[in-house]
Amino acid sequence: MESEKQESLRLLNGLESGSLSTADAYNIADKRDPLIVYYVLRYLREKYPSSAPASSGVVGRLLELTKTYDKLVKKAKDGENDSLREWFDDTYDLKAFFNQPEKLVETLIEKIEG
């Protein structure tokens, strides 16, 4: 679980900060659960809306990642259709995790691993 948490956080933080290349981000995401991939992408889209000027770096990285890797888009769609997504959305407000991404990842992984 600890390794899964570290790699999921590495993906989220790397996309947010720009410290991961598109290929590295894909390689990490490809090994994650679809629900994690869905929430990492959704978290970044909601935290950095394309209408905000300061969001251009994150938005650009997300666009490059999703336009380059169709398989990743499918994986995120699978996560969106996961029954745990409904549980999370009914229980939590994603914005509450904007200052604590570690807690988001931890909450999701604990639920996934049951």
C-alpha positions as CSV (number, residue, x, y, z in Angstrom):
1,M,0.0,0.0,0.0
2,E,2.8,2.4,0.8
3,S,4.4,2.0,-2.6
4,E,1.1,2.5,-4.3
5,K,0.5,5.6,-2.3
6,Q,4.0,7.0,-3.1
7,E,3.7,6.3,-6.8
8,S,0.2,7.8,-7.0
9,L,1.4,10.9,-5.2
10,R,4.4,11.1,-7.4
11,L,2.1,11.1,-10.4
12,L,-0.2,13.8,-9.0
13,N,2.7,16.0,-7.8
14,G,4.7,15.5,-10.9
15,L,1.9,16.6,-13.2
16,E,1.2,19.5,-10.9
17,S,4.7,20.7,-10.7
18,G,6.0,19.7,-14.1
19,S,8.7,17.5,-12.7
20,L,7.6,14.5,-14.7
21,S,7.9,14.1,-18.4
22,T,4.7,13.0,-20.3
23,A,6.2,9.6,-20.9
24,D,7.2,9.2,-17.2
25,A,3.7,10.3,-16.1
26,Y,2.2,7.8,-18.4
27,N,4.4,5.0,-17.2
28,I,3.4,5.7,-13.6
29,A,-0.3,6.1,-14.4
30,D,-0.3,2.9,-16.5
31,K,0.5,0.9,-13.3
32,R,-2.1,2.6,-11.1
33,D,-5.7,1.6,-10.5
34,P,-8.2,3.2,-12.9
35,L,-9.9,5.0,-10.0
36,I,-6.6,6.6,-9.0
37,V,-5.9,7.8,-12.6
38,Y,-9.4,9.2,-12.8
39,Y,-9.1,11.2,-9.6
40,V,-5.6,12.4,-10.3
41,L,-6.8,13.9,-13.6
42,R,-10.0,15.2,-12.2
43,Y,-8.3,16.7,-9.1
44,L,-5.8,18.6,-11.4
45,R,-8.6,19.8,-13.8
46,E,-10.7,21.1,-10.9
47,K,-7.8,22.7,-9.0
48,Y,-6.5,24.3,-12.2
49,P,-9.4,25.3,-14.4
50,S,-8.3,26.2,-17.9
51,S,-9.9,29.7,-17.4
52,A,-7.3,30.6,-14.8
53,P,-4.1,32.1,-16.3
54,A,-1.9,30.5,-13.6
55,S,-3.2,27.1,-14.7
56,S,-1.7,27.0,-18.2
57,G,1.3,24.7,-17.2
58,V,-0.9,22.1,-15.5
59,V,-3.6,22.2,-18.2
60,G,-0.9,21.9,-20.9
61,R,0.6,18.9,-19.3
62,L,-2.8,17.2,-18.9
63,L,-3.7,17.9,-22.5
64,E,-0.3,16.6,-23.7
65,L,-0.7,13.4,-21.6
66,T,-4.3,12.7,-22.6
67,K,-3.8,13.5,-26.3
68,T,-0.7,11.4,-26.5
69,Y,-1.9,8.3,-24.6
70,D,-5.4,7.1,-25.6
71,K,-4.9,4.1,-23.3
72,L,-4.7,6.5,-20.3
73,V,-8.0,8.2,-21.3
74,K,-9.7,4.8,-21.4
75,K,-8.2,3.9,-18.0
76,A,-9.6,7.2,-16.6
77,K,-13.0,6.4,-18.1
78,D,-12.9,3.0,-16.4
79,G,-12.2,4.8,-13.1
80,E,-15.1,7.2,-13.7
81,N,-17.4,4.2,-14.2
82,D,-16.1,2.4,-11.0
83,S,-18.7,2.1,-8.3
84,L,-16.3,3.5,-5.8
85,R,-16.4,6.8,-7.7
86,E,-20.0,7.2,-6.7
87,W,-19.2,6.4,-3.0
88,F,-16.4,9.0,-3.0
89,D,-18.5,11.7,-4.7
90,D,-21.3,11.1,-2.2
91,T,-19.0,11.1,0.8
92,Y,-16.4,13.8,-0.1
93,D,-16.0,17.2,-1.8
94,L,-12.9,16.9,-4.0
95,K,-12.0,20.6,-3.3
96,A,-11.5,19.7,0.4
97,F,-8.4,17.8,-0.7
98,F,-6.8,20.7,-2.7
99,N,-4.4,21.4,0.1
100,Q,-3.9,17.8,1.1
101,P,-3.4,15.6,-1.9
102,E,-1.7,12.9,0.3
103,K,-5.1,12.5,2.1
104,L,-6.9,12.1,-1.2
105,V,-4.6,9.4,-2.3
106,E,-4.6,7.6,1.0
107,T,-8.4,7.7,1.2
108,L,-8.8,6.3,-2.3
109,I,-6.2,3.5,-1.8
110,E,-7.6,2.4,1.5
111,K,-11.1,2.1,-0.1
112,I,-9.7,0.3,-3.2
113,E,-7.7,-2.2,-1.1
114,G,-10.6,-2.6,1.3
